[in-house]
Amino acid sequence: MKDGRQAINIYHGKQVTVFVPGQGMYTSYISKDHRTCDRDAAGEVVPVLPDLSKFTKKAETVHVNGHLCDRYRYAPVTDGRLDQYDFYVDHNTGAPVQFKMLGQNMIYGSHFDVYVLDIHTFIPNFSKRIDLDLPTECHQAKDGLEAPFVSAFRHLATAGQAADSGDSVFDSFLAEHGKSYAGEELEHRRSIFNANHARILSTNAAADPEDPMALRLALNQYADMTVEEVLKSRGGLNKADRAVGDYNDEMCDHKIFTYDPNRVIPESVDWRIDGAVTNVKDQAYCGSCWAHGAVGAIEGRVAIRDRKPAVPLSEQYIVDCFWDLDHKDLGCFGGQTEDAYHYITHTSHGIPHEADYPYLGVNDYCHYDGTKMAHETLKGCNMIAHKDVRALKQALADGPVAVAVNVPEKFIYYQSGIYDDRQNCNEDKMDHGVLAVGYGTHNGRDDILIKNSEFAPKYD
């Protein structure tokens, strides 16, 4: 930071954010083959280093990245699991060297994993000029789309260390997830948390203790956020200018898939058992659910065709290479699954394997090379008749299917059981893309097995 400014460079400039006091946060990002810049007037400085008031200094020194370091540790218990956060500072200079996280990412949120932040250069109280100028494309920035990564930054930014809020459950939540608020923002976040917490408690109280498939919810890192805030940073299913249930024949080349009353299918299907479903992927702070759903369906169909375990294919390829402003297909800013199918079908090179075109979670320039990258091709796709569960089950008997869902509040806090929240479901607002990988029945009612790339840290 300098003169109140802050610059964050992601993946060597693929996405650049610059906070300017009095103006907000500017984000320069790649839009397929050029750069675009947007401004968020309400953007705030991002806290990159942890609040050590929660950490305990360990007695021993250790060597990290060539430095003799003091170690500070924070080890909260989360859902019965011991998390561990170690912050290393140079023993002689006090400069930060590494922040290692076994748990949820304290800086950006996200799911349980191992995260390592190596700090190669740290200059306190510097006076030399460094480049915190706005990128050229930001000189005419528009107030418009907010990059999902920045939306996460904005939520995690803090106005200072919050005092005890007076609510022990909320205080424990803040400490567990490394969050801190002050003033009006503290009260605002506590109000949202309390409403979400009450919703979780009432749902769990209504669950039959003898029924392992009863819906149960749990607090996670999103408990102090509204549905709109979560979807803004982690969703990604855009809607073109057409009503729900209308179909674009130009996108899917084959006729609408409808229920066949003469067809007999198994009572239940789970494509995970047959190896047609890859491991759960994390879309990170990128609105790429539309790409994850499309790719998951292709992975499954290829595995079934070849009678081999599913090979991960590349969502990043769709994020980078297919942009259609008319249909609102905008990489990490969201898109439509059927449009992804159309693009893959009508390009000679199909879709590459993830190993050759790995996922980043930010927009990049399209860099596919068909001469060097293994790929799979697609002949076309079918749309399933709107809300036709019988047709969906018949389609699932053939393989995994990408589907769109509505996201009420309870969906975000799913822990286990069968999700059924019809009274709060808005059938005309499909705002998240997922992958259906099987079906069955429970107490005489149909259920669909879903693979998600989003929301809860242990969601699959």
Beta strands, then each sheet from edge to edge (+ up, - down):
strand 1: 6-10
strand 2: 15-20
strand 3: 24-31
strand 4: 34-40
strand 5: 56-64
strand 6: 67-74
strand 7: 77-78
strand 8: 81-82
strand 9: 84-90
strand 10: 96-105
strand 11: 109-118
strand 12: 216-217
strand 13: 269-270
strand 14: 323-324
strand 15: 329-330
strand 16: 351-352
strand 17: 375-376
strand 18: 401-405
strand 19: 414-416
strand 20: 432-442
strand 21: 445-451
sheet 1: 1+ 2- 3+ 4-
sheet 2: 5+ 6- 9+ 10- 11+
sheet 3: 7+ 8-
sheet 4: 12+ 19-
sheet 5: 13+ 20- 18+
sheet 6: 13+ 20- 21+
sheet 7: 14+ 15-
sheet 8: 16+ 17-
end
